[in-house]
Each structure stands twice: as structure tokens, then as C-alpha cells.
Amino acid sequence: TSFLEISSWSCSLETRLPSSHQLVVAECAQALLAMDESEDVPKDLIKLKSEKLSVDEVSELVISPYCGAVSLFIGTTRNNFEGKKVINLEYEAYTSMAETEIKKICRDVRQKWPSVKHIAVHHRLGVVPVTEASVIIAVSAPHRAESLEAVMYCINALKASVPIWKKEIYEDEYSWKENKECFWANSEK
């Protein structure tokens, strides 16, 4: 039997079931929990696009009820480089190879930090004005240490191995830049 008790101070619903029905309810609860966990399988969310990047969008992609930490790295265009005034940056990529390399980075992160839940790497292509984001990386994990370490690893590995090139546009000239960390730049010297 069920009854509902309402008073001016409290509202509660109590259900009394025979013990056989309690077992069914417990099994249903476990099934719902398992279904909820399966809906939150680890995801690698990679996007290279010419539109403006959104910190809110990227951070929301990695949020998980199983995680107490979301760490972000946001790389933005600054207005100067070695005393020269930077007007904007322009990025080009070998898209399919860049996506493949980012997927490898995600696999490496999951090997190094198995508790990491979701990873998002969004990189902007084309012109990126001063103060706007060229890259946003977000990682969720149960605890902050893993998410912070994983984000740092992601940006360093991206700079070292992903075929994305940057053109710096100055007031009166431009210059293509390679990342100092990039493995192919170091092997040619």
C-alpha cells in the first residue's frame, strides 16, 4: 500500500512493497545506473574550423557527473612578437592528418591518465584576430591533478606533432612560424 502524508511542514511519499517487489526495484535502479554510465562513455571531441571558438561550448562538451574537474587551455592571439606589432594570425592545416595526430594524442592521454573521461580539442583555422582563441583544449577527470596534467600534455603534444602552421601578420610584413617544439623542425637542423 502507498500513502501520501502532507502537512504544513513536510511532504513525503512512502511506498511499502513486498520483498519480491523490492528486489525488482533494486534491479531496475542498478539497470538505470548502468544505462546512465554507458551514456557517459569517454569521448574525444576534435574539431578544426574557421569559425570563432567558444570556451563555453568546449567546456560543456567535457562535463561529466563522474568528474570533479574540468581543465582548460585557451591559446589566444597576442598583439606582439619580438618587438613587432602583430595584427592577426592565420592558421593552415593538413586537416585529415591533423585530426589523426590529435586522435593519437587523445589515446596517449588515456594511457597516461586512465581516469580521464572526455577530451575536447578545437583549433581554429584561417584568420584569428588579436585576443581571440586559436585553440581550446578541455579535459574532464574525477580529480584536478589528472585533468591539469592531461591538458598540459595535450597542448605540448599538439605543438610538437600536429601539422598546423601559423602565419603571423605584422603591421608591414608577415612571417610563417613553426612551433619550436615541433619534431620535424628539430630533425632538419
Secondary structure, DSSP 8 states (H G I E B T S, - for coil): -EEEEE-SS-EEEEE---HHHHHHHHHHHHHHHHHHHHHT---EEEEEESS---HHHHHHHH--TT-SEEEEEEEE--SEETTEEEEEEEEEE-HHHHHHHHHHHHHHHHHH-TT---EEEEEE-EEEETTSEEEEEEEEESSHHHHHHHHHHHHHHHHHH--EEEEEEESS-EEEE--TT-HHHHHT-
